[in-house]
Amino acid sequence: MNKINRDKEKILIIEDQPQVIRLVTEVLRAVGYDVVAQTSNENAVATAATEQPALILLDIMFPRGPDGFDLCRQIRQFSDLPIIMLTARARESDILRGFEVGADDYLTKPFSSKELVARVRAVLKRTHQSDKSVTASLKCGGLVINFARHSVQVEGREVSLTRTEFSLLRQLALNPNRVLLNQDLLVAVWGQEYRDDIDYLRAYIRIRNTLLLRPVPATCYAAPITNRR
């Protein structure tokens, strides 16, 4: 794997299996990341708050105490930093639950070094991607999307979205009256390496279906960006 020049972005792995920690640490350090490991789920939330990593790799299963779902939910109370869940279970219910508590992506064990690096890079790329939309906000019935602030309201109620969920909603909102192919959405939101993960896209759509994708009046308007510095 080629090493990429970067300002030592920090990756926090919360995992109780030494072999997994060793693999992740060696692979990510080899491509230029700084890696911090936390083996105790009891102190995981505090570590996430103090270390302020660029990304968290979070295991789901622990022998005792809070599981990865609980930890993800707690972290989401104070931070929107990207989280990739690590799981030995590829059941759809587990994947959906991970997305529901705020995870941005998931990796099923065992995973290869190439897949690990690809997923980390893809999620970080989405995180760093600047907002290139030509509008600052869009209103469609009871749905209000503020692209500049990355905020969403439905019927006046603030809706909490992960970065990935917001990117997906933005892609749909900025292409009104157009049929978007699954592959187009996957590439635009997740990256080229996700173009065939149709079930992945369906999982995200299903989570927000009743909340954000319900029918709204056809009259929508976009507000242009003004005096942005």
C-alpha positions as CSV (number, residue, x, y, z in Angstrom):
1,M,0.0,0.0,0.0
2,N,1.3,3.4,-0.9
3,K,1.8,5.9,1.9
4,I,-0.1,9.1,1.5
5,N,1.1,12.4,2.9
6,R,-1.3,13.7,5.5
7,D,-1.1,15.7,8.7
8,K,-1.2,12.6,10.9
9,E,-4.9,12.2,11.2
10,K,-5.7,10.4,14.4
11,I,-7.8,7.2,14.3
12,L,-9.2,5.9,17.6
13,I,-10.0,2.1,17.7
14,I,-12.2,0.9,20.6
15,E,-11.8,-2.8,20.6
16,D,-11.1,-5.6,23.2
17,Q,-9.4,-8.1,20.9
18,P,-5.6,-7.6,20.8
19,Q,-5.1,-9.2,17.4
20,V,-7.6,-6.8,15.8
21,I,-6.0,-3.8,17.5
22,R,-2.6,-5.0,16.2
23,L,-3.8,-5.5,12.7
24,V,-5.6,-2.1,12.5
25,T,-2.7,-0.2,14.1
26,E,-0.1,-1.7,11.8
27,V,-2.1,-1.2,8.6
28,L,-3.2,2.4,9.3
29,R,0.2,3.5,10.6
30,A,1.7,2.1,7.4
31,V,-0.4,4.5,5.3
32,G,0.3,7.5,7.5
33,Y,-2.4,7.7,10.2
34,D,-1.8,8.0,13.9
35,V,-3.6,5.3,15.8
36,V,-4.8,5.3,19.4
37,A,-6.3,2.2,21.0
38,Q,-8.8,1.9,23.8
39,T,-9.4,-1.7,25.0
40,S,-11.9,-0.8,27.7
41,N,-15.5,0.0,26.8
42,E,-15.9,1.5,30.2
43,N,-13.6,4.5,29.4
44,A,-14.3,4.6,25.7
45,V,-16.6,7.6,25.7
46,A,-14.2,9.7,27.8
47,T,-11.3,8.7,25.5
48,A,-13.3,9.8,22.4
49,A,-13.9,13.2,24.1
50,T,-10.4,13.8,25.2
51,E,-8.5,12.4,22.1
52,Q,-10.8,14.1,19.6
53,P,-9.8,11.7,16.7
54,A,-10.6,12.2,13.1
55,L,-12.5,8.9,13.0
56,I,-13.5,6.1,15.4
57,L,-13.4,2.4,14.7
58,L,-15.9,1.0,17.2
59,D,-16.4,-2.7,18.0
60,I,-19.9,-3.8,18.7
61,M,-19.5,-6.8,21.0
62,F,-17.8,-6.5,24.5
63,P,-17.8,-9.2,27.2
64,R,-19.4,-6.9,29.7
65,G,-20.7,-3.3,30.1
66,P,-22.1,-1.1,27.3
67,D,-21.9,-2.5,23.8
68,G,-20.9,-0.6,20.7
69,F,-24.4,0.6,20.0
70,D,-24.6,2.2,23.4
71,L,-21.2,3.7,23.1
72,C,-22.1,5.2,19.6
73,R,-25.3,6.7,21.0
74,Q,-23.4,8.3,23.9
75,I,-20.7,9.7,21.6
76,R,-23.3,11.2,19.3
77,Q,-24.6,13.2,22.3
78,F,-21.6,15.5,22.0
79,S,-19.8,14.8,18.7
80,D,-20.6,14.2,15.0
81,L,-17.1,12.7,14.2
82,P,-17.3,9.8,11.8
83,I,-17.7,6.3,13.3
84,I,-17.2,3.0,11.6
85,M,-18.7,0.0,13.4
86,L,-16.7,-3.3,13.6
87,T,-18.9,-6.4,13.7
88,A,-18.5,-10.1,13.4
89,R,-22.3,-10.3,12.7
90,A,-23.4,-9.3,9.2
91,R,-27.1,-9.5,10.0
92,E,-29.1,-6.7,8.5
93,S,-30.8,-5.9,11.8
94,D,-27.3,-5.2,13.4
95,I,-26.3,-3.0,10.5
96,L,-29.6,-1.1,10.6
97,R,-29.3,-0.6,14.4
98,G,-25.8,0.7,13.9
99,F,-27.0,3.3,11.4
100,E,-29.9,4.2,13.7
101,V,-27.6,5.1,16.6
102,G,-25.4,7.3,14.3
103,A,-22.8,5.1,12.7
104,D,-21.4,6.3,9.3
105,D,-20.2,2.9,8.1
106,Y,-19.5,-0.7,9.1
107,L,-16.8,-3.3,8.6
108,T,-17.6,-7.0,8.9
109,K,-14.9,-9.2,10.6
110,P,-12.7,-10.6,9.3
111,F,-11.8,-7.8,6.9
112,S,-8.7,-7.3,4.7
113,S,-6.1,-4.6,5.0
114,K,-7.2,-3.1,1.7
115,E,-10.9,-3.0,2.7
116,L,-10.0,-1.3,6.1
117,V,-7.9,1.4,4.4
118,A,-10.5,1.9,1.7
119,R,-13.4,2.4,4.2
120,V,-11.4,4.7,6.4
121,R,-10.3,6.9,3.4
122,A,-13.8,7.0,2.0
123,V,-15.4,8.1,5.3
124,L,-12.8,10.7,5.9
125,K,-13.1,12.0,2.4
126,R,-16.8,12.5,2.9
127,T,-16.1,14.3,6.2
128,H,-13.6,16.6,4.6
129,Q,-15.6,17.3,1.5
130,S,-16.5,21.0,1.3
131,D,-20.1,22.0,0.6
132,K,-20.1,22.9,-3.1
133,S,-23.8,23.4,-3.5
134,V,-25.0,26.6,-5.0
135,T,-27.7,27.2,-2.4
136,A,-27.5,27.8,1.3
137,S,-30.9,26.4,2.2
138,L,-33.9,24.6,0.7
139,K,-37.5,24.5,1.9
140,C,-40.0,22.0,0.7
141,G,-43.2,21.9,2.6
142,G,-42.3,21.1,6.2
143,L,-38.8,20.1,5.3
144,V,-36.1,22.7,5.7
145,I,-32.4,21.9,4.8
146,N,-29.7,24.4,5.7
147,F,-26.7,23.3,3.6
148,A,-24.4,25.9,5.2
149,R,-25.0,24.8,8.7
150,H,-25.6,21.1,7.9
151,S,-29.0,21.2,9.7
152,V,-32.4,19.7,9.0
153,Q,-35.9,20.5,10.3
154,V,-39.1,18.6,9.7
155,E,-42.3,20.5,10.7
156,G,-40.2,22.8,12.8
157,R,-38.4,20.0,14.6
158,E,-34.7,19.6,14.4
159,V,-33.6,16.3,13.0
160,S,-30.2,14.8,14.0
161,L,-28.4,13.3,11.0
162,T,-24.9,11.8,10.6
163,R,-22.6,13.3,8.0
164,T,-23.4,10.5,5.6
165,E,-27.2,10.8,6.1
166,F,-27.0,14.5,5.5
167,S,-24.9,14.0,2.3
168,L,-27.5,11.5,1.0
169,L,-30.3,13.9,1.7
170,R,-28.4,16.8,0.1
171,Q,-27.8,14.7,-3.0
172,L,-31.5,14.0,-3.3
173,A,-32.6,17.5,-2.5
174,L,-30.3,19.1,-5.1
175,N,-31.7,16.9,-7.9
176,P,-35.4,17.5,-7.8
177,N,-37.7,15.9,-10.5
178,R,-34.8,13.6,-11.5
179,V,-34.6,9.8,-11.3
180,L,-31.3,9.0,-9.6
181,L,-29.9,5.6,-10.2
182,N,-28.7,3.6,-7.1
183,Q,-25.1,3.6,-8.5
184,D,-25.2,7.3,-9.0
185,L,-26.2,7.9,-5.4
186,L,-23.7,5.4,-4.0
187,V,-20.8,7.0,-6.0
188,A,-21.8,10.6,-5.2
189,V,-22.3,10.0,-1.4
190,W,-20.0,7.1,-0.5
191,G,-17.4,6.9,-3.3
192,Q,-16.6,4.8,-6.3
193,E,-15.7,1.7,-4.3
194,Y,-19.4,1.6,-3.0
195,R,-21.1,1.7,-6.4
196,D,-22.4,-1.9,-6.1
197,D,-23.5,-1.8,-2.4
198,I,-27.2,-1.5,-3.2
199,D,-28.3,-3.1,0.1
200,Y,-26.2,-0.5,1.9
201,L,-28.1,2.4,0.2
202,R,-31.5,0.7,0.9
203,A,-30.6,0.4,4.6
204,Y,-30.0,4.2,4.8
205,I,-33.2,5.0,2.9
206,R,-35.2,2.7,5.1
207,I,-34.1,4.3,8.3
208,R,-35.2,7.8,7.2
209,N,-38.2,6.8,5.2
210,T,-40.9,7.7,7.6
211,L,-39.0,10.8,8.9
212,L,-37.6,12.5,5.8
213,L,-38.9,10.9,2.7
214,R,-42.6,11.1,3.2
215,P,-44.6,13.0,0.7
216,V,-44.4,16.8,0.9
217,P,-46.0,19.6,-1.2
218,A,-44.5,20.1,-4.6
219,T,-43.7,23.8,-4.0
220,C,-40.0,24.1,-2.9
221,Y,-37.6,27.0,-3.0
222,A,-33.9,27.4,-2.5
223,A,-32.2,30.4,-0.9
224,P,-28.9,31.5,-2.5
225,I,-25.8,32.0,-0.4
226,T,-25.2,35.6,0.6
227,N,-22.3,37.3,2.3
228,R,-20.5,34.0,2.9
229,R,-16.9,34.6,4.1
